[in-house]
Amino acid sequence: MANPLIPMRPKGRFDLKPEEMDCLNWLVLSGCPRDEAFLRFIRPDYLGNKASPAVKDAVKQFFAMASVREYMDAYKDAVSAAARPKERPAGTMEEKKAKAKTKLVEFAMDLADNIDQADDPEFVLKIADKAGLLDQDEEIIEQPRRYLPVSCGDCEYRKFVEENCERVEENTSNNL
């Protein structure tokens, strides 16, 4: 499977055969000599005659073509663009959430300012509530609390009164 970072072809139309484009891709990616790439992809039948003047002239003619130069420049640009790291938005997830919340509050405030012109005022109220704009204005109504009394046998007040009353009665009878 091909590396997804390295483009197969640059964008645009070029008047070249597929093997010529492969030759130029190999030349750009590998950095090999021109004659080696030419013989490997375009004219493999000349491989044994690498030093002959006919091969050197064919290589010169091929690389002198305007479409070849344009293709090589476009492919170099495509490869360098693919090699550059893609910019990621800076910031952590908490910073992104804070920024999103700020934008939501601003959006809700803009809607609330123009609520009289809104088609659906309930939608504006829902957005304002979600953004937390209505929390300060609402009063919290607390449900009534009900307390069950303690039974007479467990009542602390009764125990106190009974203990103290007995002492008073004992003290009054001794004094008489």
Secondary structure, DSSP 8 states (H G I E B T S, - for coil): ---TTS-SS-SS--S--HHHHHHHHHHHHH---HHHHIIIII-GGGGGGTTSHHHHHHHHHHHHSHHHHHHHHHHHHHHHHHHS------S-HHHHHHHHHHHHHHHHHHHHHTGGG-S-HHHHHHHHHHHTSSTTT--------------GGG-HHHHHHHHHHHHHHHHHHHH-
